[in-house]
Amino acid sequence: MTDQQLIYALALQHVPKIGATTAKKLINHCGSVEAVLKEKKSSLLKIDGIGLVTIQGLFDKNLLEEAAQELRFIKDNNIIAHYFTEDTYPERLKHCLDGPIVLFQSGNINIKQQRIISIVGARKITTSGIAFCEKLVEALSPFNPIIVSGFAYGTDITAHKAAVKHNLQTIGCLAHGLNQIYPKVHKKYVASIEDHGGFYTDFWSTDTFDRNNFLKRNRIIAGLSEATLVIESAEKGGSLVTADIANSYNREVFAVPGRTTDSQSIGCNNLIKFQKAHLLSNPLDVPYMLNWELESNKKPVIQQQLFVELSPDEKIICQFLRENNKELLDIIALRCEMPTYKLAGLLLNLELKGLVRPLPGKLFEII
């Protein structure tokens, strides 16, 4: 894309009433982004669903000059701008109607890596949530995924730091332009993240920072990834919005369950309860559900709980599954001489302890 073409794309991106979906509709109708900016108002109004209020900003005399100024910022700061039809634009984000028409990048991101997951969760993450997140990234490191998050407090920065620790590529999706960092205390992590990936945003350097930007940012977090993993969440929160967006994109969603009395587990428990997310109790649930193949010379790192307390019935179930690898629920009930309603509860307990994994078709296997 030439500089002049990019100026047209930037200009269209920054028209106040035109979002990414409408911008793509206009480009498709007119043939190019340049043609949109040069089209007559009367012709644009003939497009289905396009009104005067929507396109009025296209005729702002300062639009192209402002875009040229932003291009100068991009060039002066070694920022890479990806247009939505280019090969360098993230492949999965191309399939999202509301994906930005121009995506800005800093750092050394190699998006050709196809194993990409987003890790999100509470900003006020608990110590157990931190431990699970770190264990999760460590266990997945042999599969070499890219770890995407929002560079915010709590779960986000925990995921980024864990990725860097295990030499994985990580991407921070920002809710502001690349001329600033929020929160400021995270500025110390910028260099290490850019060495192991980098940052994406669709906000200009001149955009005013606003809390509503986080909701817009969340669509990029969900759109980049094949799966979104929610570590912890209160009953309401941005991570639940990200999960909903991921579901709308037909992407997989996982949630870590918690006790019903824990406020930071309500959101995750609800995602599971209403079948909006897979239950994530063991890190290897992720590659199993996503059908990831492990490189032959690597082994996943799973830290089994060394001293898990089991009831006598749980010991019987585990011993049976060790001998039979995997089996149907009804067969387990029959062989272990337990009623099905009781067995279902025991299997759930074993799943939460990371010892048993459910499979499609009412099958269960030992981990």
KACORFEN-V858691 format. One record per residue. N is the residue number from 1. RES is the residue in one letter. SS is DSSP state (helix for helix, strand for strand, loop for the rest). NEAR is the number of other C-alpha atoms within 8 Angstrom. Layout:
n & res & ss & near
N & RES & SS & NEAR
N & RES & SS & NEAR
This chain:
n & res & ss & near
1 & M & loop & 5
2 & T & loop & 5
3 & D & helix & 7
4 & Q & helix & 6
5 & Q & helix & 10
6 & L & helix & 11
7 & I & helix & 12
8 & Y & helix & 13
9 & A & helix & 13
10 & L & helix & 11
11 & A & helix & 12
12 & L & helix & 12
13 & Q & helix & 13
14 & H & loop & 7
15 & V & loop & 11
16 & P & loop & 6
17 & K & loop & 8
18 & I & loop & 13
19 & G & loop & 10
20 & A & helix & 12
21 & T & helix & 10
22 & T & helix & 8
23 & A & helix & 12
24 & K & helix & 9
25 & K & helix & 8
26 & L & helix & 11
27 & I & helix & 12
28 & N & helix & 8
29 & H & helix & 7
30 & C & helix & 10
31 & G & loop & 8
32 & S & loop & 8
33 & V & helix & 13
34 & E & helix & 9
35 & A & helix & 10
36 & V & helix & 11
37 & L & helix & 10
38 & K & helix & 6
39 & E & loop & 9
40 & K & loop & 6
41 & K & helix & 7
42 & S & helix & 6
43 & S & helix & 8
44 & L & helix & 11
45 & L & loop & 10
46 & K & loop & 7
47 & I & loop & 8
48 & D & loop & 5
49 & G & loop & 4
50 & I & loop & 10
51 & G & loop & 7
52 & L & helix & 7
53 & V & helix & 6
54 & T & helix & 9
55 & I & helix & 13
56 & Q & helix & 8
57 & G & helix & 9
58 & L & helix & 9
59 & F & helix & 8
60 & D & loop & 7
61 & K & loop & 5
62 & N & loop & 6
63 & L & helix & 11
64 & L & helix & 10
65 & E & helix & 7
66 & E & helix & 9
67 & A & helix & 12
68 & A & helix & 9
69 & Q & helix & 8
70 & E & helix & 11
71 & L & helix & 11
72 & R & helix & 8
73 & F & helix & 9
74 & I & helix & 11
75 & K & helix & 8
76 & D & helix & 7
77 & N & loop & 6
78 & N & loop & 7
79 & I & loop & 10
80 & I & strand & 8
81 & A & strand & 9
82 & H & strand & 11
83 & Y & strand & 12
84 & F & loop & 11
85 & T & loop & 6
86 & E & loop & 7
87 & D & loop & 6
88 & T & loop & 6
89 & Y & loop & 12
90 & P & loop & 10
91 & E & helix & 8
92 & R & helix & 10
93 & L & helix & 11
94 & K & helix & 11
95 & H & loop & 7
96 & C & loop & 9
97 & L & loop & 7
98 & D & loop & 8
99 & G & loop & 14
100 & P & loop & 9
101 & I & loop & 11
102 & V & strand & 12
103 & L & strand & 13
104 & F & strand & 12
105 & Q & strand & 13
106 & S & strand & 13
107 & G & strand & 10
108 & N & loop & 9
109 & I & loop & 13
110 & N & loop & 6
111 & I & loop & 7
112 & K & loop & 5
113 & Q & loop & 8
114 & Q & loop & 6
115 & R & loop & 9
116 & I & strand & 13
117 & I & strand & 14
118 & S & strand & 14
119 & I & strand & 14
120 & V & strand & 14
121 & G & loop & 14
122 & A & loop & 14
123 & R & loop & 9
124 & K & loop & 7
125 & I & loop & 12
126 & T & loop & 7
127 & T & helix & 6
128 & S & helix & 6
129 & G & helix & 11
130 & I & helix & 11
131 & A & helix & 8
132 & F & helix & 9
133 & C & helix & 12
134 & E & helix & 11
135 & K & helix & 11
136 & L & helix & 10
137 & V & helix & 12
138 & E & helix & 11
139 & A & helix & 12
140 & L & helix & 14
141 & S & helix & 11
142 & P & helix & 11
143 & F & helix & 10
144 & N & loop & 8
145 & P & loop & 13
146 & I & strand & 12
147 & I & strand & 15
148 & V & strand & 16
149 & S & strand & 16
150 & G & loop & 13
151 & F & loop & 11
152 & A & loop & 10
153 & Y & loop & 9
154 & G & loop & 11
155 & T & helix & 19
156 & D & helix & 15
157 & I & helix & 12
158 & T & helix & 11
159 & A & helix & 14
160 & H & helix & 16
161 & K & helix & 8
162 & A & helix & 11
163 & A & helix & 14
164 & V & helix & 13
165 & K & helix & 7
166 & H & loop & 9
167 & N & loop & 7
168 & L & loop & 13
169 & Q & loop & 12
170 & T & strand & 15
171 & I & strand & 15
172 & G & strand & 13
173 & C & strand & 14
174 & L & loop & 12
175 & A & loop & 11
176 & H & loop & 16
177 & G & loop & 13
178 & L & loop & 10
179 & N & loop & 5
180 & Q & loop & 6
181 & I & loop & 9
182 & Y & loop & 9
183 & P & loop & 8
184 & K & helix & 6
185 & V & helix & 6
186 & H & helix & 10
187 & K & helix & 9
188 & K & helix & 6
189 & Y & helix & 7
190 & V & helix & 8
191 & A & helix & 7
192 & S & helix & 8
193 & I & helix & 15
194 & E & helix & 13
195 & D & helix & 9
196 & H & loop & 13
197 & G & strand & 13
198 & G & strand & 15
199 & F & strand & 13
200 & Y & strand & 12
201 & T & strand & 14
202 & D & loop & 10
203 & F & loop & 10
204 & W & loop & 9
205 & S & loop & 10
206 & T & loop & 5
207 & D & loop & 8
208 & T & loop & 5
209 & F & loop & 7
210 & D & loop & 6
211 & R & loop & 6
212 & N & loop & 6
213 & N & helix & 10
214 & F & helix & 11
215 & L & helix & 10
216 & K & helix & 9
217 & R & helix & 13
218 & N & helix & 13
219 & R & helix & 13
220 & I & helix & 11
221 & I & helix & 14
222 & A & helix & 14
223 & G & helix & 13
224 & L & helix & 14
225 & S & loop & 14
226 & E & loop & 11
227 & A & strand & 13
228 & T & strand & 17
229 & L & strand & 12
230 & V & strand & 16
231 & I & loop & 15
232 & E & loop & 16
233 & S & loop & 17
234 & A & loop & 12
235 & E & loop & 10
236 & K & loop & 7
237 & G & loop & 10
238 & G & helix & 10
239 & S & helix & 11
240 & L & helix & 11
241 & V & helix & 10
242 & T & helix & 13
243 & A & helix & 12
244 & D & helix & 9
245 & I & helix & 11
246 & A & helix & 16
247 & N & helix & 11
248 & S & helix & 7
249 & Y & loop & 8
250 & N & loop & 6
251 & R & loop & 11
252 & E & strand & 11
253 & V & strand & 14
254 & F & strand & 13
255 & A & strand & 16
256 & V & loop & 14
257 & P & loop & 12
258 & G & loop & 9
259 & R & loop & 6
260 & T & loop & 8
261 & T & loop & 4
262 & D & loop & 8
263 & S & helix & 9
264 & Q & helix & 12
265 & S & helix & 16
266 & I & helix & 13
267 & G & helix & 14
268 & C & helix & 16
269 & N & helix & 13
270 & N & helix & 9
271 & L & helix & 11
272 & I & helix & 13
273 & K & helix & 7
274 & F & loop & 7
275 & Q & loop & 7
276 & K & loop & 10
277 & A & loop & 11
278 & H & strand & 10
279 & L & strand & 9
280 & L & loop & 11
281 & S & loop & 11
282 & N & loop & 7
283 & P & loop & 11
284 & L & helix & 9
285 & D & helix & 10
286 & V & helix & 9
287 & P & helix & 10
288 & Y & helix & 8
289 & M & helix & 6
290 & L & helix & 6
291 & N & loop & 6
292 & W & loop & 7
293 & E & loop & 6
294 & L & loop & 8
295 & E & loop & 7
296 & S & loop & 5
297 & N & loop & 4
298 & K & loop & 7
299 & K & loop & 7
300 & P & loop & 9
301 & V & loop & 8
302 & I & loop & 8
303 & Q & loop & 5
304 & Q & loop & 5
305 & Q & loop & 7
306 & L & loop & 4
307 & F & loop & 4
308 & V & loop & 6
309 & E & loop & 4
310 & L & loop & 7
311 & S & loop & 6
312 & P & helix & 6
313 & D & helix & 8
314 & E & helix & 11
315 & K & helix & 9
316 & I & helix & 9
317 & I & helix & 10
318 & C & helix & 11
319 & Q & helix & 8
320 & F & helix & 10
321 & L & helix & 12
322 & R & helix & 8
323 & E & helix & 6
324 & N & helix & 7
325 & N & loop & 8
326 & K & strand & 9
327 & E & strand & 11
328 & L & strand & 10
329 & L & helix & 11
330 & D & helix & 7
331 & I & helix & 8
332 & I & helix & 11
333 & A & helix & 12
334 & L & helix & 9
335 & R & helix & 7
336 & C & loop & 9
337 & E & loop & 6
338 & M & loop & 9
339 & P & loop & 8
340 & T & helix & 9
341 & Y & helix & 6
342 & K & helix & 8
343 & L & helix & 10
344 & A & helix & 9
345 & G & helix & 8
346 & L & helix & 10
347 & L & helix & 10
348 & L & helix & 8
349 & N & helix & 8
350 & L & helix & 11
351 & E & helix & 12
352 & L & helix & 9
353 & K & loop & 10
354 & G & loop & 12
355 & L & loop & 10
356 & V & strand & 13
357 & R & strand & 11
358 & P & strand & 9
359 & L & strand & 8
360 & P & loop & 5
361 & G & loop & 5
362 & K & loop & 8
363 & L & strand & 11
364 & F & strand & 12
365 & E & strand & 12
366 & I & strand & 11
367 & I & loop & 6
